[in-house]
Amino acid sequence: MMTVAAYQVCTRCVMDTTDPDITFDDQGICHHCHEFDQITAKRWFPNAQGESQMQNTFTRIKAEGANQEYDSIIGLSGGIDSSYLAVMLKDRGLRPLVMHVDGGWNNLDSTFKCNTW
């Protein structure tokens, strides 16, 4: 007979037992949060240090692509993340070649965003 675990939500994030592989520690913190702390947090800088690192990267990209039509390439889905990235790069003075592949499931809003580039 199979037993079903009780519904549980991580005490730190929004992950819950709808993820069939989720595990929790004694404090109710899920393994996703622990993996974030052990792996991602060491390379994630949502502060002035991260802004400085990003600006240094943009400066290098612009210098390397100075005599070219485009200095970078990005994929654009028309969703929030890729649209934000495209606008941010343009605002920072980069000249990205923007690529989009319509696999046939784009909604009208995504198609409009992609076509405005």
N, CA, C and O atoms as CSV, one atom per row, in Angstrom:
chain,resi,resn,atom,element,x,y,z
A,1,MET,N,N,0.840,-1.183,0.000
A,1,MET,CA,C,0.000,0.000,0.000
A,1,MET,C,C,0.881,1.241,0.000
A,1,MET,O,O,1.864,1.309,0.737
A,2,MET,N,N,0.532,2.214,-0.817
A,2,MET,CA,C,1.313,3.440,-0.933
A,2,MET,C,C,0.797,4.486,0.050
A,2,MET,O,O,-0.412,4.673,0.188
A,3,THR,N,N,1.717,5.164,0.730
A,3,THR,CA,C,1.306,6.233,1.629
A,3,THR,C,C,1.552,7.572,0.955
A,3,THR,O,O,2.519,7.735,0.212
A,4,VAL,N,N,0.691,8.506,1.212
A,4,VAL,CA,C,0.793,9.840,0.629
A,4,VAL,C,C,1.273,10.788,1.714
A,4,VAL,O,O,0.695,10.851,2.799
A,5,ALA,N,N,2.332,11.525,1.414
A,5,ALA,CA,C,2.863,12.480,2.382
A,5,ALA,C,C,1.896,13.653,2.519
A,5,ALA,O,O,1.196,14.010,1.572
A,6,ALA,N,N,1.869,14.237,3.697
A,6,ALA,CA,C,1.019,15.399,3.938
A,6,ALA,C,C,1.533,16.587,3.125
A,6,ALA,O,O,2.727,16.702,2.849
A,7,TYR,N,N,0.619,17.448,2.755
A,7,TYR,CA,C,0.992,18.644,2.010
A,7,TYR,C,C,1.898,19.509,2.881
A,7,TYR,O,O,1.629,19.714,4.064
A,8,GLN,N,N,2.980,20.016,2.276
A,8,GLN,CA,C,3.927,20.843,3.016
A,8,GLN,C,C,4.471,21.917,2.091
A,8,GLN,O,O,4.717,21.673,0.909
A,9,VAL,N,N,4.656,23.114,2.646
A,9,VAL,CA,C,5.243,24.241,1.926
A,9,VAL,C,C,6.553,24.585,2.611
A,9,VAL,O,O,6.638,24.572,3.839
A,10,CYS,N,N,7.566,24.891,1.828
A,10,CYS,CA,C,8.857,25.295,2.378
A,10,CYS,C,C,8.671,26.532,3.252
A,10,CYS,O,O,7.904,27.432,2.912
A,11,THR,N,N,9.369,26.569,4.367
A,11,THR,CA,C,9.269,27.714,5.275
A,11,THR,C,C,10.049,28.925,4.778
A,11,THR,O,O,9.967,30.001,5.371
A,12,ARG,N,N,10.803,28.759,3.698
A,12,ARG,CA,C,11.616,29.855,3.167
A,12,ARG,C,C,11.145,30.344,1.796
A,12,ARG,O,O,11.261,31.533,1.497
A,13,CYS,N,N,10.625,29.461,0.971
A,13,CYS,CA,C,10.190,29.850,-0.372
A,13,CYS,C,C,8.763,29.360,-0.598
A,13,CYS,O,O,8.070,29.018,0.360
A,14,VAL,N,N,8.327,29.322,-1.821
A,14,VAL,CA,C,6.952,28.901,-2.116
A,14,VAL,C,C,6.846,27.459,-2.600
A,14,VAL,O,O,5.745,26.987,-2.883
A,15,MET,N,N,7.961,26.756,-2.699
A,15,MET,CA,C,7.922,25.374,-3.186
A,15,MET,C,C,7.158,24.501,-2.193
A,15,MET,O,O,7.206,24.703,-0.980
A,16,ASP,N,N,6.455,23.526,-2.759
A,16,ASP,CA,C,5.656,22.647,-1.915
A,16,ASP,C,C,5.691,21.216,-2.448
A,16,ASP,O,O,6.403,20.900,-3.402
A,17,THR,N,N,4.914,20.380,-1.810
A,17,THR,CA,C,4.934,18.957,-2.150
A,17,THR,C,C,4.227,18.625,-3.461
A,17,THR,O,O,4.059,17.448,-3.782
A,18,THR,N,N,3.809,19.635,-4.224
A,18,THR,CA,C,3.363,19.335,-5.588
A,18,THR,C,C,4.560,18.956,-6.449
A,18,THR,O,O,4.392,18.376,-7.521
A,19,ASP,N,N,5.776,19.279,-5.988
A,19,ASP,CA,C,7.011,18.763,-6.592
A,19,ASP,C,C,7.220,17.380,-5.977
A,19,ASP,O,O,7.512,17.283,-4.785
A,20,PRO,N,N,7.080,16.323,-6.748
A,20,PRO,CA,C,7.152,14.978,-6.166
A,20,PRO,C,C,8.525,14.609,-5.615
A,20,PRO,O,O,8.639,13.661,-4.838
A,21,ASP,N,N,9.563,15.335,-5.999
A,21,ASP,CA,C,10.912,15.004,-5.545
A,21,ASP,C,C,11.408,15.906,-4.419
A,21,ASP,O,O,12.555,15.780,-3.992
A,22,ILE,N,N,10.570,16.806,-3.937
A,22,ILE,CA,C,11.014,17.769,-2.932
A,22,ILE,C,C,11.280,17.077,-1.595
A,22,ILE,O,O,10.580,16.141,-1.210
A,23,THR,N,N,12.305,17.559,-0.903
A,23,THR,CA,C,12.600,17.087,0.449
A,23,THR,C,C,12.778,18.304,1.340
A,23,THR,O,O,13.108,19.391,0.866
A,24,PHE,N,N,12.559,18.112,2.629
A,24,PHE,CA,C,12.639,19.195,3.599
A,24,PHE,C,C,13.568,18.810,4.740
A,24,PHE,O,O,13.674,17.637,5.100
A,25,ASP,N,N,14.240,19.809,5.306
A,25,ASP,CA,C,15.063,19.545,6.486
A,25,ASP,C,C,14.199,19.694,7.742
A,25,ASP,O,O,12.985,19.875,7.645
A,26,ASP,N,N,14.829,19.616,8.919
A,26,ASP,CA,C,14.094,19.680,10.186
A,26,ASP,C,C,13.403,21.021,10.410
A,26,ASP,O,O,12.419,21.101,11.146
A,27,GLN,N,N,13.917,22.076,9.775
A,27,GLN,CA,C,13.312,23.400,9.912
A,27,GLN,C,C,12.248,23.665,8.834
A,27,GLN,O,O,11.666,24.748,8.786
A,28,GLY,N,N,12.002,22.685,7.987
A,28,GLY,CA,C,11.000,22.834,6.940
A,28,GLY,C,C,11.499,23.542,5.698
A,28,GLY,O,O,10.701,23.964,4.860
A,29,ILE,N,N,12.824,23.680,5.566
A,29,ILE,CA,C,13.419,24.319,4.389
A,29,ILE,C,C,13.674,23.248,3.337
A,29,ILE,O,O,14.221,22.185,3.631
A,30,CYS,N,N,13.267,23.546,2.103
A,30,CYS,CA,C,13.370,22.538,1.046
A,30,CYS,C,C,14.786,22.425,0.489
A,30,CYS,O,O,15.631,23.294,0.702
A,31,HIS,N,N,15.018,21.336,-0.224
A,31,HIS,CA,C,16.342,21.098,-0.806
A,31,HIS,C,C,16.657,22.103,-1.910
A,31,HIS,O,O,17.829,22.351,-2.191
A,32,HIS,N,N,15.640,22.688,-2.542
A,32,HIS,CA,C,15.898,23.705,-3.570
A,32,HIS,C,C,16.576,24.931,-2.943
A,32,HIS,O,O,17.513,25.486,-3.518
A,33,CYS,N,N,16.106,25.341,-1.782
A,33,CYS,CA,C,16.722,26.478,-1.086
A,33,CYS,C,C,18.156,26.158,-0.683
A,33,CYS,O,O,19.043,27.001,-0.813
A,34,HIS,N,N,18.384,24.943,-0.197
A,34,HIS,CA,C,19.743,24.545,0.179
A,34,HIS,C,C,20.660,24.504,-1.041
A,34,HIS,O,O,21.816,24.920,-0.957
A,35,GLU,N,N,20.162,24.009,-2.169
A,35,GLU,CA,C,20.969,24.003,-3.395
A,35,GLU,C,C,21.277,25.423,-3.844
A,35,GLU,O,O,22.383,25.700,-4.307
A,36,PHE,N,N,20.311,26.325,-3.713
A,36,PHE,CA,C,20.547,27.724,-4.049
A,36,PHE,C,C,21.693,28.274,-3.201
A,36,PHE,O,O,22.613,28.901,-3.728
A,37,ASP,N,N,21.639,28.040,-1.897
A,37,ASP,CA,C,22.688,28.541,-1.001
A,37,ASP,C,C,24.054,27.955,-1.337
A,37,ASP,O,O,25.061,28.662,-1.291
A,38,GLN,N,N,24.095,26.680,-1.671
A,38,GLN,CA,C,25.366,26.006,-1.918
A,38,GLN,C,C,25.945,26.297,-3.294
A,38,GLN,O,O,27.165,26.289,-3.457
A,39,ILE,N,N,25.102,26.553,-4.286
A,39,ILE,CA,C,25.585,26.691,-5.661
A,39,ILE,C,C,25.360,28.094,-6.211
A,39,ILE,O,O,26.320,28.808,-6.499
A,40,THR,N,N,24.123,28.485,-6.356
A,40,THR,CA,C,23.788,29.728,-7.049
A,40,THR,C,C,24.217,30.969,-6.280
A,40,THR,O,O,24.775,31.892,-6.873
A,41,ALA,N,N,23.974,31.014,-4.997
A,41,ALA,CA,C,24.254,32.220,-4.220
A,41,ALA,C,C,25.714,32.641,-4.298
A,41,ALA,O,O,26.023,33.822,-4.138
A,42,LYS,N,N,26.607,31.705,-4.540
A,42,LYS,CA,C,28.033,32.030,-4.643
A,42,LYS,C,C,28.357,32.794,-5.921
A,42,LYS,O,O,29.407,33.429,-6.014
A,43,ARG,N,N,27.450,32.737,-6.918
A,43,ARG,CA,C,27.683,33.409,-8.197
A,43,ARG,C,C,26.613,34.449,-8.501
A,43,ARG,O,O,26.523,34.912,-9.638
A,44,TRP,N,N,25.810,34.823,-7.532
A,44,TRP,CA,C,24.686,35.726,-7.740
A,44,TRP,C,C,24.913,36.968,-6.898
A,44,TRP,O,O,25.087,36.876,-5.682
A,45,PHE,N,N,24.912,38.127,-7.538
A,45,PHE,CA,C,25.231,39.373,-6.856
A,45,PHE,C,C,24.177,40.431,-7.185
A,45,PHE,O,O,24.402,41.272,-8.056
A,46,PRO,N,N,23.029,40.402,-6.501
A,46,PRO,CA,C,21.975,41.383,-6.775
A,46,PRO,C,C,22.220,42.691,-6.025
A,46,PRO,O,O,21.361,43.166,-5.283
A,47,ASN,N,N,23.402,43.262,-6.231
A,47,ASN,CA,C,23.797,44.458,-5.494
A,47,ASN,C,C,24.785,45.256,-6.345
A,47,ASN,O,O,24.921,45.005,-7.543
A,48,ALA,N,N,25.467,46.206,-5.733
A,48,ALA,CA,C,26.425,47.044,-6.461
A,48,ALA,C,C,27.555,46.212,-7.064
A,48,ALA,O,O,28.047,46.539,-8.144
A,49,GLN,N,N,27.968,45.156,-6.394
A,49,GLN,CA,C,29.019,44.292,-6.939
A,49,GLN,C,C,28.549,43.652,-8.243
A,49,GLN,O,O,29.304,43.602,-9.214
A,50,GLY,N,N,27.325,43.170,-8.273
A,50,GLY,CA,C,26.779,42.572,-9.487
A,50,GLY,C,C,26.631,43.589,-10.601
A,50,GLY,O,O,26.918,43.289,-11.760
A,51,GLU,N,N,26.187,44.785,-10.262
A,51,GLU,CA,C,26.059,45.851,-11.264
A,51,GLU,C,C,27.419,46.185,-11.859
A,51,GLU,O,O,27.536,46.381,-13.068
A,52,SER,N,N,28.438,46.249,-11.029
A,52,SER,CA,C,29.793,46.535,-11.504
A,52,SER,C,C,30.303,45.425,-12.420
A,52,SER,O,O,30.884,45.700,-13.470
A,53,GLN,N,N,30.087,44.183,-12.025
A,53,GLN,CA,C,30.512,43.055,-12.858
A,53,GLN,C,C,29.791,43.064,-14.201
A,53,GLN,O,O,30.395,42.802,-15.241
A,54,MET,N,N,28.496,43.366,-14.170
A,54,MET,CA,C,27.729,43.400,-15.406
A,54,MET,C,C,28.216,44.538,-16.305
A,54,MET,O,O,28.357,44.356,-17.514
A,55,GLN,N,N,28.470,45.705,-15.721
A,55,GLN,CA,C,28.955,46.835,-16.514
A,55,GLN,C,C,30.318,46.521,-17.130
A,55,GLN,O,O,30.570,46.885,-18.279
A,56,ASN,N,N,31.188,45.860,-16.395
A,56,ASN,CA,C,32.490,45.460,-16.942
A,56,ASN,C,C,32.318,44.509,-18.124
A,56,ASN,O,O,33.036,44.612,-19.119
A,57,THR,N,N,31.368,43.587,-18.015
A,57,THR,CA,C,31.091,42.663,-19.118
A,57,THR,C,C,30.569,43.421,-20.328
A,57,THR,O,O,30.998,43.158,-21.452
A,58,PHE,N,N,29.649,44.359,-20.115
A,58,PHE,CA,C,29.115,45.154,-21.227
A,58,PHE,C,C,30.212,45.969,-21.896
A,58,PHE,O,O,30.248,46.071,-23.122
A,59,THR,N,N,31.095,46.541,-21.114
A,59,THR,CA,C,32.202,47.331,-21.664
A,59,THR,C,C,33.095,46.461,-22.534
A,59,THR,O,O,33.508,46.876,-23.617
A,60,ARG,N,N,33.393,45.258,-22.065
A,60,ARG,CA,C,34.227,44.332,-22.839
A,60,ARG,C,C,33.532,43.919,-24.137
A,60,ARG,O,O,34.161,43.881,-25.194
A,61,ILE,N,N,32.246,43.612,-24.058
A,61,ILE,CA,C,31.494,43.211,-25.254
A,61,ILE,C,C,31.473,44.339,-26.272
A,61,ILE,O,O,31.676,44.104,-27.463
A,62,LYS,N,N,31.229,45.562,-25.815
A,62,LYS,CA,C,31.195,46.703,-26.739
A,62,LYS,C,C,32.555,46.926,-27.385
A,62,LYS,O,O,32.630,47.244,-28.572
A,63,ALA,N,N,33.623,46.764,-26.626
A,63,ALA,CA,C,34.972,46.956,-27.177
A,63,ALA,C,C,35.292,45.884,-28.216
A,63,ALA,O,O,35.840,46.190,-29.275
A,64,GLU,N,N,34.955,44.641,-27.920
A,64,GLU,CA,C,35.249,43.549,-28.850
A,64,GLU,C,C,34.414,43.625,-30.121
A,64,GLU,O,O,34.838,43.136,-31.168
A,65,GLY,N,N,33.236,44.228,-30.045
A,65,GLY,CA,C,32.367,44.321,-31.212
A,65,GLY,C,C,32.285,45.714,-31.800
A,65,GLY,O,O,31.345,46.031,-32.528
A,66,ALA,N,N,33.270,46.551,-31.486
A,66,ALA,CA,C,33.218,47.966,-31.862
A,66,ALA,C,C,33.062,48.200,-33.355
A,66,ALA,O,O,32.358,49.133,-33.741
A,67,ASN,N,N,33.669,47.421,-34.192
A,67,ASN,CA,C,33.630,47.650,-35.638
A,67,ASN,C,C,32.684,46.695,-36.359
A,67,ASN,O,O,32.830,46.451,-37.557
A,68,GLN,N,N,31.721,46.163,-35.628
A,68,GLN,CA,C,30.785,45.210,-36.221
A,68,GLN,C,C,29.360,45.754,-36.111
A,68,GLN,O,O,29.072,46.597,-35.262
A,69,GLU,N,N,28.486,45.267,-36.968
A,69,GLU,CA,C,27.092,45.710,-36.924
A,69,GLU,C,C,26.441,45.327,-35.597
A,69,GLU,O,O,25.683,46.108,-35.023
A,70,TYR,N,N,26.738,44.134,-35.119
A,70,TYR,CA,C,26.201,43.646,-33.847
A,70,TYR,C,C,27.364,43.294,-32.930
A,70,TYR,O,O,28.415,42.841,-33.383
A,71,ASP,N,N,27.161,43.509,-31.634
A,71,ASP,CA,C,28.213,43.138,-30.690
A,71,ASP,C,C,27.797,41.979,-29.789
A,71,ASP,O,O,28.572,41.528,-28.946
A,72,SER,N,N,26.581,41.506,-29.973
A,72,SER,CA,C,26.074,40.422,-29.136
A,72,SER,C,C,24.905,39.757,-29.853
A,72,SER,O,O,24.423,40.252,-30.872
A,73,ILE,N,N,24.460,38.640,-29.311
A,73,ILE,CA,C,23.308,37.927,-29.868
A,73,ILE,C,C,22.471,37.408,-28.711
A,73,ILE,O,O,23.002,36.879,-27.735
A,74,ILE,N,N,21.155,37.565,-28.830
A,74,ILE,CA,C,20.258,37.044,-27.802
A,74,ILE,C,C,19.061,36.385,-28.465
A,74,ILE,O,O,18.695,36.714,-29.594
A,75,GLY,N,N,18.466,35.460,-27.751
A,75,GLY,CA,C,17.217,34.853,-28.182
A,75,GLY,C,C,16.061,35.597,-27.537
A,75,GLY,O,O,16.111,35.913,-26.348
A,76,LEU,N,N,15.026,35.875,-28.307
A,76,LEU,CA,C,13.861,36.605,-27.808
A,76,LEU,C,C,12.621,35.739,-27.980
A,76,LEU,O,O,12.247,35.383,-29.097
A,77,SER,N,N,11.989,35.407,-26.859
A,77,SER,CA,C,10.761,34.609,-26.926
A,77,SER,C,C,9.532,35.498,-26.977
A,77,SER,O,O,8.470,35.076,-27.435
A,78,GLY,N,N,9.678,36.733,-26.505
A,78,GLY,CA,C,8.535,37.621,-26.380
A,78,GLY,C,C,7.977,37.616,-24.968
A,78,GLY,O,O,7.048,38.361,-24.657
A,79,GLY,N,N,8.546,36.773,-24.115
A,79,GLY,CA,C,8.140,36.739,-22.715
A,79,GLY,C,C,8.832,37.838,-21.923
A,79,GLY,O,O,9.618,38.613,-22.469
A,80,ILE,N,N,8.537,37.896,-20.654
A,80,ILE,CA,C,9.047,38.970,-19.801
A,80,ILE,C,C,10.565,38.949,-19.699
A,80,ILE,O,O,11.200,39.991,-19.859
A,81,ASP,N,N,11.164,37.794,-19.438
A,81,ASP,CA,C,12.608,37.728,-19.196
A,81,ASP,C,C,13.420,38.150,-20.409
A,81,ASP,O,O,14.297,39.007,-20.301
A,82,SER,N,N,13.139,37.559,-21.555
A,82,SER,CA,C,13.940,37.892,-22.736
A,82,SER,C,C,13.639,39.300,-23.229
A,82,SER,O,O,14.528,39.962,-23.763
A,83,SER,N,N,12.405,39.774,-23.064
A,83,SER,CA,C,12.075,41.148,-23.453
A,83,SER,C,C,12.821,42.139,-22.566
A,83,SER,O,O,13.350,43.137,-23.054
A,84,TYR,N,N,12.862,41.865,-21.269
A,84,TYR,CA,C,13.601,42.727,-20.344
A,84,TYR,C,C,15.083,42.752,-20.709
A,84,TYR,O,O,15.703,43.816,-20.723
A,85,LEU,N,N,15.648,41.594,-21.002
A,85,LEU,CA,C,17.055,41.525,-21.382
A,85,LEU,C,C,17.321,42.357,-22.628
A,85,LEU,O,O,18.306,43.093,-22.681
A,86,ALA,N,N,16.456,42.249,-23.629
A,86,ALA,CA,C,16.642,43.000,-24.870
A,86,ALA,C,C,16.624,44.502,-24.609
A,86,ALA,O,O,17.476,45.231,-25.118
A,87,VAL,N,N,15.670,44.962,-23.829
A,87,VAL,CA,C,15.578,46.394,-23.516
A,87,VAL,C,C,16.787,46.838,-22.699
A,87,VAL,O,O,17.348,47.903,-22.954
A,88,MET,N,N,17.192,46.027,-21.717
A,88,MET,CA,C,18.338,46.380,-20.886
A,88,MET,C,C,19.605,46.514,-21.725
A,88,MET,O,O,20.375,47.455,-21.535
A,89,LEU,N,N,19.828,45.585,-22.648
A,89,LEU,CA,C,21.025,45.659,-23.487
A,89,LEU,C,C,21.013,46.911,-24.351
A,89,LEU,O,O,22.035,47.583,-24.483
A,90,LYS,N,N,19.871,47.228,-24.936
A,90,LYS,CA,C,19.767,48.446,-25.751
A,90,LYS,C,C,20.006,49.686,-24.891
A,90,LYS,O,O,20.712,50.604,-25.308
A,91,ASP,N,N,19.421,49.717,-23.692
A,91,ASP,CA,C,19.605,50.854,-22.785
A,91,ASP,C,C,21.055,51.016,-22.360
A,91,ASP,O,O,21.498,52.127,-22.071
A,92,ARG,N,N,21.791,49.924,-22.321
A,92,ARG,CA,C,23.203,49.967,-21.932
A,92,ARG,C,C,24.116,50.211,-23.125
A,92,ARG,O,O,25.338,50.193,-22.976
A,93,GLY,N,N,23.553,50.438,-24.294
A,93,GLY,CA,C,24.354,50.792,-25.463
A,93,GLY,C,C,24.866,49.625,-26.281
A,93,GLY,O,O,25.699,49.817,-27.166
A,94,LEU,N,N,24.387,48.418,-26.009
A,94,LEU,CA,C,24.807,47.283,-26.826
A,94,LEU,C,C,23.961,47.218,-28.095
A,94,LEU,O,O,22.877,47.797,-28.168
A,95,ARG,N,N,24.476,46.507,-29.085
A,95,ARG,CA,C,23.808,46.344,-30.372
A,95,ARG,C,C,23.574,44.856,-30.612
A,95,ARG,O,O,24.290,44.229,-31.392
A,96,PRO,N,N,22.562,44.288,-29.934
A,96,PRO,CA,C,22.352,42.844,-30.064
A,96,PRO,C,C,21.668,42.456,-31.370
A,96,PRO,O,O,20.781,43.156,-31.858
A,97,LEU,N,N,22.095,41.338,-31.918
A,97,LEU,CA,C,21.346,40.668,-32.969
A,97,LEU,C,C,20.298,39.846,-32.228
A,97,LEU,O,O,20.633,38.952,-31.451
A,98,VAL,N,N,19.045,40.152,-32.470
A,98,VAL,CA,C,17.958,39.508,-31.743
A,98,VAL,C,C,17.350,38.424,-32.621
A,98,VAL,O,O,16.908,38.691,-33.739
A,99,MET,N,N,17.331,37.204,-32.107
A,99,MET,CA,C,16.799,36.063,-32.862
A,99,MET,C,C,15.538,35.542,-32.190
A,99,MET,O,O,15.438,35.484,-30.964
A,100,HIS,N,N,14.590,35.169,-33.020
A,100,HIS,CA,C,13.349,34.587,-32.516
A,100,HIS,C,C,12.932,33.450,-33.438
A,100,HIS,O,O,12.997,33.571,-34.662
A,101,VAL,N,N,12.508,32.363,-32.847
A,101,VAL,CA,C,11.974,31.236,-33.609
A,101,VAL,C,C,10.540,31.021,-33.138
A,101,VAL,O,O,10.303,30.745,-31.962
A,102,ASP,N,N,9.594,31.146,-34.047
A,102,ASP,CA,C,8.196,30.913,-33.710
A,102,ASP,C,C,7.881,29.456,-33.993
A,102,ASP,O,O,7.775,29.039,-35.146
A,103,GLY,N,N,7.735,28.702,-32.939
A,103,GLY,CA,C,7.411,27.287,-33.077
A,103,GLY,C,C,5.926,27.039,-33.289
A,103,GLY,O,O,5.477,25.893,-33.294
A,104,GLY,N,N,5.160,28.121,-33.465
A,104,GLY,CA,C,3.743,27.984,-33.729
A,104,GLY,C,C,2.849,28.168,-32.517
A,104,GLY,O,O,1.628,28.072,-32.643
A,105,TRP,N,N,3.414,28.427,-31.351
A,105,TRP,CA,C,2.582,28.572,-30.162
A,105,TRP,C,C,2.678,29.965,-29.537
A,105,TRP,O,O,2.250,30.160,-28.399
A,106,ASN,N,N,3.232,30.931,-30.263
A,106,ASN,CA,C,3.292,32.297,-29.742
A,106,ASN,C,C,1.892,32.879,-29.589
A,106,ASN,O,O,1.011,32.629,-30.412
A,107,ASN,N,N,1.696,33.662,-28.520
A,107,ASN,CA,C,0.445,34.403,-28.418
A,107,ASN,C,C,0.636,35.759,-29.105
A,107,ASN,O,O,1.762,36.106,-29.461
A,108,LEU,N,N,-0.421,36.518,-29.293
A,108,LEU,CA,C,-0.343,37.781,-30.037
A,108,LEU,C,C,0.590,38.786,-29.377
A,108,LEU,O,O,1.302,39.516,-30.067
A,109,ASP,N,N,0.593,38.830,-28.040
A,109,ASP,CA,C,1.459,39.772,-27.334
A,109,ASP,C,C,2.929,39.455,-27.585
A,109,ASP,O,O,3.719,40.359,-27.858
A,110,SER,N,N,3.297,38.198,-27.496
A,110,SER,CA,C,4.685,37.795,-27.751
A,110,SER,C,C,5.084,38.088,-29.186
A,110,SER,O,O,6.188,38.572,-29.437
A,111,THR,N,N,4.202,37.801,-30.126
A,111,THR,CA,C,4.495,38.064,-31.536
A,111,THR,C,C,4.700,39.548,-31.766
A,111,THR,O,O,5.616,39.943,-32.487
A,112,PHE,N,N,3.857,40.376,-31.161
A,112,PHE,CA,C,4.000,41.827,-31.306
A,112,PHE,C,C,5.347,42.291,-30.764
A,112,PHE,O,O,6.048,43.058,-31.423
A,113,LYS,N,N,5.714,41.831,-29.569
A,113,LYS,CA,C,6.991,42.233,-28.971
A,113,LYS,C,C,8.160,41.831,-29.860
A,113,LYS,O,O,9.091,42.611,-30.063
A,114,CYS,N,N,8.110,40.634,-30.379
A,114,CYS,CA,C,9.208,40.155,-31.224
A,114,CYS,C,C,9.291,40.948,-32.523
A,114,CYS,O,O,10.389,41.217,-33.012
A,115,ASN,N,N,8.163,41.319,-33.078
A,115,ASN,CA,C,8.164,42.051,-34.343
A,115,ASN,C,C,8.566,43.511,-34.196
A,115,ASN,O,O,8.916,44.148,-35.190
A,116,THR,N,N,8.525,44.064,-32.975
A,116,THR,CA,C,8.914,45.462,-32.790
A,116,THR,C,C,10.422,45.632,-32.761
A,116,THR,O,O,10.913,46.760,-32.814
A,117,TRP,N,N,11.157,44.555,-32.680
A,117,TRP,CA,C,12.614,44.641,-32.693
A,117,TRP,C,C,13.066,44.661,-34.116
A,117,TRP,O,O,14.266,44.731,-34.382
